Amino acid sequence: MGHIINAKEEIYFALAERLSKTPEGAPINEHLMEILHRLYTENEALVGSKFSSIPMPLSKISSLSGIEESELKVILDGMSDKGLVLDIPRKDTFYYMLAPMLVGFFEYTFMRTGDNVNLKELAELFETYFHSPGVMKEIAGVDTKVMRTLIYENVIPLAVETEVLDYEKATEIIRQSGGGAISICACRHEASHLGTACDAPTEVCMSLGGAAEWIIRKGLGKPASVDDLLKVLKQTQELGLVHLCDNVLNKPTYICNCCGCCCKVLRGINEQQVFATHPSNFMPLLELDSCIGCGICAEKCQIHAITMSDRKGGGEIPVLNSEVCIGCGACSAACPSQSLTMSRRAVLSVPPENIREKFKRMALEKGR
């Protein structure tokens, strides 16, 4: 019996090793192993451990796993339905890709509301895992980040508005996508099972363009027109949420609308000083003479980059930590005296051209 147990553990460890080698990474520890045991059957773990780094046809996976194609197709379909594998249509067939941890099967697990798994137990396991030493730092990336921050467009200075490119504007990204899908925010849903969720709306996670087709096909979201997505963008901006986008120049696959209390990425900043999102090309600039010291900007900052400090002559003034600020513009939009304006950063950042380039950069930076 011990031999059987050891053989089974070897299968799950091989899967963990495979996931740890994705560009995003997934450091192996006991908490990851517990998560994998709950999400993957033994057969699914075996198949997952055989994936290469690029999408593969059924025949190739069959050859690597030693499982006959008809049996393998059933296993892969089940994995895809659980968000463990992405099945990508190509002409008259499908190619398959192993879903990473983040952005990947964590989100797909908590985009669901069914009772096929114990979501409360998984929420506790994921919470412990993401707070394990080194996990978020590994997933966040080195120079190339998983996500990038989008500025609120209503606070872009008129003097530079004509210089702002489409990739910097959430509205243009949405329009160019042609529409997409709206899903439950995985982070807020997970937090609800932990009893820590805030009162921000949950159906605000946006998938875009072709990427949304998979979300809709798997029942993880509902179809959304460009207008539907723009309404969600406006709604979340009015609530002071932060727009985080897939860190690519062309055809981003998602825009998240995030709070500092539930979002894995913003909590990574708040609780571990780990940045998984690249800042926007803007940052706040304080006009001291008109500041009334109300503190609203500090209250609105989801990552506590602004604190209030005593002012000469009485009262308080906001102090910006430029090392923490990600340039979302929530503070500027909320300022009643228009004392916080957004200015261009001295050095502008251009994201990787596409997802392939992003993953290539991340892998190279991590020595993979």
C-alpha positions, 0 to 999 in steps of 0.5 A: 500500500505504501508503494501505491501511495508513493506512486500517487504522490509522485504523480502529483509532485510531477504536476507541481513541478510542471506548474512551477516551471510556467512563466508565472510560476507556482512555488512548491510547498505543502499547501500547493500539494493540498490544492492540487489534490483537491482540484485534480484527479489522479488521472488529471494530475498525470496528464497535466504533468505531461504538458509542454510549454506550448499548446498541443494537439490531442495526438501529441498529449496522447503520445506523451502520456501513453493514454489512448486518444478517446480516453484522453479526450474525456479527461481533457474535456473534464479538466477544461470544464474545471478550468485546469486546461484551456482548449483552444479551437484551431480550424477543425480541432482543438489544441490544449494548454495547461492553465497556470496558477495565476492568472489561471485555475485560481480565477477559474475555480472562483468564477464558479458558484457550483457545489462540485468542490468545497470552495470554502476549504479551497479559499482557505488553502489558496489564502494560506498558499499566497501568503507562504514565503516567496509565493507572490514574489515568484508569481509577480515576476521580475521586470515583466509583471503579470498585469499593468495598471490603467489610469482613470481617463477623466484625470488624464491632463489635457496637455498630454491627452493627445500623446496618450496611446490606445494601450494606455486607455481602458476605453480604447482597449474595450472598443478594440476588443469588440466586446467580451464577457463579464464574470464574477470577481474570483478574488471577491468570491474567494473572500466571501468564503473567508468572511472578509469580502467587502461590499464592492460588486462581484460581477465586474471581471471583464474578459475581452475579445477571443479570450472571452469566447472560452469564458462564455463556452465554459459557463464562467461568464455572460456575453457582454457588448462594448457598451456593457463593458464600458458601463462596468468600467464607469461603475467601478471607477465611480466606486474607486476601484483600480483597473488592472489589465493584462500586461500586453500591448495588443489584444489584452485578454482581461481587465480586472476592477480591484480593491485593496482588501480582496484583490490578490495583486493589490493585497500583495502590495499592501501585505507583502510589498510585492508588485504583480502589476506594472504602474501606469505611465502617470503619477499624482502631483500635489498642488499644495496651495489649493489642498484643503487637507481633507484626507479623501485621497488617502482614504481612496488609495487602495494601496495606501500610497498616500498618508496624511502628515501634519502641515506647518501652520496647522492641518494636514497634507497628503504625502505620496510614496512614489515607490508604492504608487501605481498611478491608477488615478483614484486619488485624483478623481476623488480630490474635491479641490482638484489639488491632485493632478496626474502627471506623466512619468519621466520614463514611459513604459511600453508593455510586451507586444503580446502574450507570447512575448510577455511569457517569453520575457518572464521566463527569461527573467526567471532563468527558464 
